[in-house]
Amino acid sequence: LSELEALMERMKRLQEDKEDEEASQEEMATRFEKEKKESLLVISGGICAFPNFALLFPAFDDEIVSTDVSRYVEDPGFGYKDFARRGEDHLPTFRAQDYTWENHGFSLVNRLYSDIGHLLDEKFRMVYNLTYNTMATHEDVDTTTLRRALFNYVHCMYGIRYDDYDYGEVNQLLERSLKVYIKTVTCYPERTTKRMYDSYWRQFKHSEKVHVNLLLMEARMQAELLYALRAITRHLT
């Protein structure tokens, strides 16, 4: 099967499995913890601690150009850091049901800056729901499962867990080269190269892959807002 056909087959199988039997809460929690720990092993630039990863996907390090970002920020040393150290047994988890954008963050940010919550919410929803219902040459395809996997994987990298989501779907729908691309775009965008962009979903249209980038950026923004707004809420109470 081609990369596209294999992905569509996995999406179909996931839907069928979901209808036949749902995973228990304990199983879903275990799958999240596994995905969260593995996300720490994914390193931007193509290096990865997954077994045999280098044999399957050559490193992209030779293409990464050192970027001078000092013109854009006051502190060039400021950047992304993993939310936990590799090797830790108990990684911190942000339980989404305890503090969600819809139930908590939205109302607080509106209090702090009138109407900005409505604008942010509209932006999040528009990008998340944006779809042509196509996958490359295939039409009338429900891409909800795939879009949610992309969004939730970004939040998983930030330690955010949704209790109603089975993170086994992430591992089945997002191949390892795509995970490297996701972490690079989300955490180290200045390191992204065209080769990395071309390395995943080769049969997809550029518009579909650009939508992936938009989805990743909005997921990252929402994750950062959730942490910041939760801290403000705790301070106020």
C-alpha positions in Angstrom: 0.0 0.0 0.0 1.1 3.6 -0.6 1.6 5.9 2.3 -1.8 7.5 1.7 -3.7 4.2 1.3 -2.1 2.8 4.5 -3.1 5.9 6.4 -6.7 5.7 5.2 -6.8 2.0 6.0 -5.6 2.7 9.6 -8.3 5.5 10.0 -11.0 3.1 8.8 -9.8 0.3 11.2 -9.7 2.7 14.1 -13.3 3.8 13.5 -14.4 0.1 13.3 -12.5 -0.8 16.5 -14.1 2.2 18.3 -17.5 1.0 17.3 -16.8 -2.5 18.4 -15.1 -1.9 21.7 -13.9 1.1 23.7 -10.7 1.1 25.7 -11.0 1.4 29.5 -9.9 4.5 31.3 -6.9 2.6 32.7 -5.8 1.6 29.2 -6.2 5.1 27.9 -4.2 6.5 30.8 -1.4 4.0 30.1 -1.4 4.8 26.4 -1.1 8.6 27.2 1.8 8.0 29.5 3.6 5.9 26.9 3.0 8.6 24.2 4.1 11.4 26.6 7.4 9.7 27.4 8.1 8.9 23.8 7.5 12.5 22.8 10.4 13.4 25.0 12.6 11.1 22.9 11.7 12.9 19.7 14.4 15.5 19.0 14.0 18.1 16.3 16.3 17.8 13.3 15.7 14.2 12.7 17.6 12.6 15.6 15.4 10.3 17.6 15.9 7.8 20.4 13.4 5.3 18.9 14.9 1.9 18.1 16.1 1.7 14.5 14.7 5.2 13.8 17.9 6.3 12.0 17.7 3.3 9.7 14.2 4.2 8.6 14.5 8.0 8.4 17.9 9.6 7.8 18.8 12.5 10.0 18.1 16.0 8.8 20.9 17.6 10.8 23.0 18.3 7.7 20.4 20.7 6.4 19.7 22.6 9.5 21.1 26.1 9.3 22.0 28.1 12.4 19.4 30.9 12.5 20.0 34.2 14.1 16.8 35.0 15.9 18.2 37.9 17.9 16.5 40.5 15.6 13.1 39.0 16.7 13.5 38.6 20.4 15.1 40.4 23.3 16.5 37.2 24.8 18.0 35.0 22.0 18.7 32.3 24.6 15.0 32.0 25.4 13.4 28.9 23.8 11.4 25.7 24.3 12.4 23.2 27.0 10.8 19.8 27.5 8.3 19.8 30.3 10.2 17.0 32.1 13.6 15.5 32.1 14.2 12.3 30.2 14.4 9.2 32.4 12.0 10.5 35.0 9.5 7.9 36.2 6.6 10.2 37.1 6.2 12.9 34.5 3.8 15.8 35.3 0.4 15.7 33.7 -2.0 18.6 33.0 -5.4 17.0 33.2 -7.6 18.9 30.7 -10.8 18.2 32.5 -9.5 20.2 35.5 -8.8 23.3 33.4 -10.1 23.5 29.9 -10.1 26.4 27.4 -13.9 26.1 26.9 -14.9 26.1 30.6 -12.1 28.1 32.3 -9.5 29.8 30.0 -12.1 31.4 27.7 -13.9 33.3 30.5 -10.8 34.3 32.3 -9.0 35.8 29.3 -12.2 37.7 28.4 -12.2 39.2 31.9 -8.5 40.2 31.5 -8.9 41.6 28.0 -12.5 42.3 26.8 -13.6 40.2 23.8 -10.1 38.7 23.1 -11.5 35.3 24.3 -14.1 35.4 21.5 -11.4 36.2 18.9 -9.1 33.4 20.1 -11.9 30.9 20.3 -13.1 31.7 16.8 -9.5 31.3 15.6 -9.0 27.9 17.3 -12.3 26.6 16.0 -11.8 27.8 12.5 -8.4 26.2 12.1 -9.4 23.0 13.8 -12.5 22.6 11.7 -10.9 23.7 8.4 -11.1 20.8 5.9 -11.9 20.2 2.3 -13.0 16.6 3.3 -10.2 15.4 1.0 -7.0 13.4 1.5 -4.8 13.9 -1.6 -6.9 12.5 -4.5 -9.6 11.0 -2.3 -12.8 13.1 -1.7 -15.6 12.9 0.8 -13.2 11.8 3.6 -14.0 12.5 7.2 -10.6 13.8 8.5 -11.8 14.4 12.1 -9.8 11.5 13.5 -6.6 12.7 11.9 -7.1 16.3 12.8 -7.7 15.4 16.5 -4.7 13.2 16.6 -2.5 16.1 15.4 -4.0 18.6 17.8 -3.8 16.2 20.8 -0.3 15.1 20.0 0.9 18.7 20.4 -0.9 18.9 23.7 0.6 15.6 24.7 4.1 17.0 24.1 3.2 19.7 26.6 1.9 17.1 29.1 -1.8 17.8 28.6 -4.1 14.8 28.7 -7.7 14.5 27.6 -9.4 11.6 29.5 -11.9 11.0 26.8 -9.2 10.5 24.1 -7.5 7.2 23.2 -3.8 8.1 22.6 -3.3 4.8 20.8 -4.8 6.6 17.8 -1.8 9.0 17.8 0.6 6.2 17.5 -1.3 4.6 14.7 -2.0 7.7 12.6 1.2 9.7 13.0 4.3 8.0 11.7 7.7 8.7 13.3 9.0 11.1 10.6 5.8 13.2 11.0 6.3 13.3 14.8 9.8 14.7 14.3 8.4 17.3 11.9 5.6 18.1 14.4 8.1 18.7 17.3 10.4 20.7 15.1 7.6 23.0 13.8 6.0 23.3 17.2 9.0 23.7 19.4 11.9 24.8 17.2 10.3 26.4 14.0 13.5 28.1 13.0 15.0 24.6 12.4 12.4 23.5 10.0 13.7 22.6 6.5 12.1 21.9 3.2 13.4 18.4 3.3 11.6 17.8 6.5 8.4 19.3 5.0 8.7 17.0 2.0 9.5 13.9 4.1 5.9 13.2 5.2 2.6 12.7 3.4 4.3 12.9 0.0 1.1 12.3 -1.9 -0.9 15.1 -0.1 -1.5 18.5 -1.6 0.4 21.5 -0.3 -2.8 23.1 1.0 -3.4 20.1 3.2 0.1 20.1 4.6 -0.1 23.9 5.2 -3.3 23.2 7.2 -1.2 20.8 9.3 1.1 23.6 10.1 -1.7 25.9 11.1 -3.2 23.2 13.3 0.1 22.7 15.1 0.6 26.4 15.7 -2.9 26.8 17.1 -2.6 23.7 19.3 0.7 25.1 20.7 -0.8 28.5 21.4 -3.8 27.0 23.2 -1.5 24.7 25.3 0.6 27.7 26.3 -2.5 29.7 27.2 -3.9 26.9 29.3 -0.7 26.8 31.5 -0.6 30.6 31.8 -4.3 31.1 32.5 -4.3 28.2 35.0 -1.4 29.9 36.9 -3.3 33.2 36.9 -6.4 31.5 38.2 -4.5 29.9 41.0 -2.9 33.3 41.9 -6.3 35.0 41.9 -7.9 32.4 44.1 
